[in-house]
């Protein structure tokens, strides 16, 4: 699933290519028409905002809301350039004089008014965005503490507590901060929680800048830990059974997980 770094990178790319311009907006296929994207045709793209794993494109009082899920994508091309995916996979195009954006797949594509956006139950309940300019690790750590019985790795994925972190950066942030993803939030010190959140933000911003996530443990089960050489471990965590990767030696206390 696209994490906050992917969404922020897409937002910046769309803003550079199309921001401030009146756009020709076209629906492709039934999904694009069902989303109502043609209501945006001829409107000016005023702002592109990344909010956790959600992308919000603002057009003169209307908002195009996109969530990419596991398989969705936004591509930006020079006008007339060949697409890297088939036309049949596209749901919508946003075209300026020189560039165009093409949206492919994902679970959510819809047009909302600003008032609908403010009342939306999913977006209004999002926790603080780990990549927001005003992100406060101490305040976010305090928010996590409201669920003391939850395991750290599972809690980091709850978008109502903290927006933007997915399975890659759940594992990578815990490893970078040397925190145990299996410990309960109530067992962790303020310093451990803040260090984990600061590591998540730092690694995700690095991914935004470089175009790829820095990987030390994710999907590297049974390979040597890059810090100590111990074989890395992995198993499912939480109700969704999302796979967590960690080092039994470096992440103190992780060896207690059974």
C-alpha positions as CSV (number, residue, x, y, z in Angstrom):
1,X,0.0,0.0,0.0
2,X,1.2,3.5,-0.9
3,X,2.6,5.1,2.3
4,X,2.8,8.8,3.2
5,X,6.1,9.3,1.4
6,X,4.7,8.1,-1.9
7,X,1.7,10.4,-1.5
8,X,3.8,13.4,-0.6
9,X,6.0,12.8,-3.6
10,X,3.0,12.5,-5.9
11,X,1.5,15.7,-4.4
12,X,4.7,17.7,-5.1
13,X,4.9,16.3,-8.6
14,X,1.3,17.2,-9.5
15,X,1.7,20.6,-8.0
16,X,4.8,21.3,-10.1
17,X,3.3,20.1,-13.3
18,X,-0.3,21.4,-13.0
19,X,-0.7,23.7,-10.0
20,X,-2.3,27.1,-10.7
21,X,-3.6,26.1,-14.1
22,X,-7.1,25.5,-15.5
23,X,-7.3,21.9,-16.5
24,X,-9.1,19.7,-19.0
25,X,-10.4,16.8,-16.8
26,X,-11.7,13.7,-18.5
27,X,-13.2,10.4,-17.1
28,X,-11.9,7.2,-18.5
29,X,-14.2,4.2,-18.1
30,X,-17.1,3.7,-15.7
31,X,-15.0,4.2,-12.5
32,X,-13.9,7.7,-13.6
33,X,-17.5,8.6,-14.5
34,X,-18.8,7.3,-11.2
35,X,-16.3,9.4,-9.3
36,X,-17.7,12.5,-11.0
37,X,-14.3,13.8,-12.1
38,X,-15.8,15.7,-15.1
39,X,-17.3,18.2,-12.7
40,X,-13.7,19.5,-12.4
41,X,-13.3,20.2,-16.2
42,X,-12.1,23.7,-16.8
43,X,-11.5,24.5,-13.2
44,X,-8.1,25.7,-11.8
45,X,-6.0,23.4,-9.7
46,X,-5.4,25.5,-6.6
47,X,-3.6,23.2,-4.3
48,X,-2.4,19.6,-3.9
49,X,-2.3,18.3,-0.4
50,X,-0.9,15.0,1.0
51,X,-2.7,14.0,4.2
52,X,-1.2,10.8,5.4
53,X,-2.1,8.2,2.8
54,X,-4.7,10.4,1.2
55,X,-4.2,12.8,-1.7
56,X,-6.4,15.9,-2.0
57,X,-6.5,18.1,-5.2
58,X,-8.4,21.3,-4.7
59,X,-10.3,23.0,-7.6
60,X,-12.2,26.2,-6.9
61,X,-14.4,24.8,-4.1
62,X,-14.3,21.2,-5.1
63,X,-11.8,18.5,-4.0
64,X,-10.7,15.4,-5.8
65,X,-9.9,12.8,-3.1
66,X,-7.7,9.9,-4.0
67,X,-6.5,6.9,-2.0
68,X,-4.2,4.6,-3.9
69,X,-4.4,1.4,-1.8
70,X,-2.2,-1.4,-2.9
71,X,-2.3,-0.9,-6.7
72,X,-3.3,2.7,-7.5
73,X,-0.9,5.3,-9.0
74,X,-0.7,8.8,-10.3
75,X,1.6,9.4,-13.3
76,X,2.7,12.7,-14.7
77,X,3.6,12.9,-18.4
78,X,4.5,15.5,-21.0
79,X,1.4,16.1,-23.0
80,X,1.2,13.5,-25.8
81,X,3.9,11.2,-24.3
82,X,3.2,7.5,-24.2
83,X,1.8,6.1,-20.9
84,X,3.6,3.4,-19.0
85,X,0.3,1.7,-18.3
86,X,-2.5,0.7,-20.7
87,X,-5.3,3.2,-21.3
88,X,-7.8,0.6,-20.1
89,X,-6.3,0.8,-16.6
90,X,-6.8,4.6,-16.3
91,X,-9.7,6.2,-14.5
92,X,-9.1,9.9,-15.2
93,X,-6.8,12.4,-16.9
94,X,-6.0,16.0,-15.8
95,X,-4.4,17.9,-18.7
96,X,-2.7,21.3,-18.9
97,X,-1.0,22.9,-21.9
98,X,2.3,21.0,-21.4
99,X,1.7,18.2,-18.9
100,X,-1.0,15.8,-18.0
101,X,-1.7,13.6,-14.9
102,X,-3.2,10.1,-15.3
103,X,-4.8,8.3,-12.4
104,X,-4.7,4.5,-12.4
105,X,-6.8,2.3,-10.0
106,X,-7.0,2.4,-6.2
107,X,-9.9,2.0,-3.8
108,X,-11.0,5.7,-3.7
109,X,-11.5,8.4,-6.3
110,X,-14.3,10.9,-5.7
111,X,-15.2,14.5,-5.9
112,X,-16.3,16.3,-2.7
113,X,-17.3,19.8,-1.8
114,X,-15.1,21.5,0.9
115,X,-18.0,21.1,3.4
116,X,-18.3,17.3,2.6
117,X,-14.5,17.0,3.0
118,X,-14.7,18.6,6.5
119,X,-17.5,16.2,7.5
120,X,-16.0,13.0,6.0
121,X,-15.7,10.4,8.7
122,X,-12.4,8.9,7.5
123,X,-10.5,12.1,6.8
124,X,-11.8,13.9,9.9
125,X,-10.5,11.2,12.2
126,X,-7.0,10.9,10.8
127,X,-4.2,11.3,13.3
128,X,-1.4,13.8,12.9
129,X,0.5,13.4,9.6
130,X,4.0,12.3,10.3
131,X,5.2,14.3,7.3
132,X,3.4,17.5,8.0
133,X,5.6,20.6,8.4
134,X,4.3,21.2,11.9
135,X,4.5,17.5,13.0
136,X,5.2,17.4,16.8
137,X,6.7,14.0,17.9
138,X,6.0,14.7,21.5
139,X,2.3,15.4,20.9
140,X,2.0,12.4,18.6
141,X,3.7,10.2,21.3
142,X,1.1,11.4,23.8
143,X,-1.7,10.5,21.4
144,X,-0.3,6.9,21.1
145,X,-0.2,6.6,24.9
146,X,-4.0,6.8,24.9
147,X,-3.9,3.1,23.8
148,X,-1.4,1.6,26.4
149,X,-2.3,-2.0,25.7
150,X,-1.6,-2.0,22.0
151,X,1.7,-3.2,20.6
152,X,3.9,-0.5,19.0
153,X,4.1,-2.1,15.6
154,X,0.3,-2.5,15.3
155,X,-0.4,1.0,16.7
156,X,1.9,2.7,14.1
157,X,-0.4,1.5,11.4
158,X,-3.5,2.9,12.9
159,X,-4.2,6.0,10.8
160,X,-6.5,7.4,13.5
161,X,-3.5,7.6,15.8
162,X,-0.9,8.6,13.3
163,X,-1.4,9.2,9.6
164,X,1.1,8.1,6.9
165,X,3.0,5.1,8.2
166,X,2.5,1.8,6.5
167,X,4.2,-1.6,6.8
168,X,7.5,-0.6,5.4
169,X,8.2,2.3,7.7
170,X,6.6,0.6,10.7
171,X,9.4,-1.9,10.6
172,X,12.1,0.5,9.4
173,X,11.4,3.1,12.1
174,X,11.4,0.6,14.9
175,X,14.7,-0.8,13.7
176,X,16.3,2.6,13.2
177,X,15.2,3.7,16.7
178,X,16.1,0.2,18.2
179,X,12.7,-0.1,19.7
180,X,10.8,-3.4,20.1
181,X,7.7,-3.5,17.8
182,X,6.1,-6.1,20.1
183,X,6.2,-4.1,23.3
184,X,3.0,-2.4,24.4
185,X,2.8,1.3,24.3
186,X,2.4,1.6,28.0
187,X,5.7,-0.1,28.5
188,X,7.7,2.3,26.3
189,X,9.3,5.5,27.6
190,X,8.6,8.9,26.2
191,X,12.1,8.9,24.7
192,X,11.5,5.5,23.0
193,X,8.3,6.6,21.5
194,X,9.6,10.0,20.3
195,X,12.7,8.3,18.9
196,X,10.6,5.9,16.8
197,X,8.4,8.7,15.5
198,X,11.4,10.9,14.6
199,X,13.0,7.9,12.8
200,X,9.8,7.3,10.8
201,X,9.7,11.0,9.8
202,X,13.4,11.1,8.9
203,X,13.3,7.9,6.8
204,X,10.1,8.9,5.0
205,X,11.5,12.3,4.1
206,X,14.6,10.6,2.8
207,X,12.4,8.4,0.6
208,X,10.5,11.5,-0.7
209,X,13.8,13.1,-1.6
210,X,15.4,10.0,-3.2
211,X,12.3,8.4,-4.7
212,X,12.7,5.1,-2.9
213,X,12.5,4.0,0.7
214,X,15.7,3.2,2.6
215,X,15.5,-0.5,3.5
216,X,17.4,-2.2,6.3
217,X,15.0,-4.9,7.5
218,X,11.8,-4.8,5.4
219,X,11.2,-8.1,3.5
220,X,14.7,-9.3,4.6
221,X,13.6,-12.1,6.9
222,X,16.5,-14.6,7.6
223,X,19.1,-12.3,6.2
224,X,21.8,-10.9,8.4
225,X,21.0,-7.8,10.4
226,X,23.0,-4.9,8.9
227,X,24.0,-3.8,12.4
228,X,24.9,-7.0,14.2
229,X,24.7,-9.9,11.8
230,X,21.9,-11.8,13.6
231,X,19.3,-13.4,11.3
232,X,16.3,-11.0,10.9
233,X,12.9,-12.2,12.1
234,X,9.4,-11.7,10.7
235,X,5.9,-12.6,11.5
236,X,2.3,-11.3,11.3
237,X,1.2,-8.7,13.8
238,X,-2.2,-7.3,14.9
239,X,-5.7,-8.2,13.7
240,X,-4.8,-7.6,10.1
241,X,-1.7,-9.9,10.5
242,X,0.5,-7.4,8.7
243,X,4.1,-8.7,8.6
244,X,6.6,-7.1,11.0
245,X,10.4,-7.4,10.4
246,X,12.9,-6.9,13.3
247,X,16.2,-7.9,14.8
248,X,16.1,-10.1,17.9
249,X,19.3,-8.7,19.2
250,X,19.4,-5.0,18.3
251,X,15.8,-4.3,19.3
252,X,15.9,-5.0,23.0
253,X,13.0,-7.0,24.3
254,X,11.9,-8.2,20.9
255,X,13.1,-11.7,21.8
256,X,10.1,-12.0,24.2
257,X,7.7,-12.2,21.2
258,X,6.5,-15.8,20.8
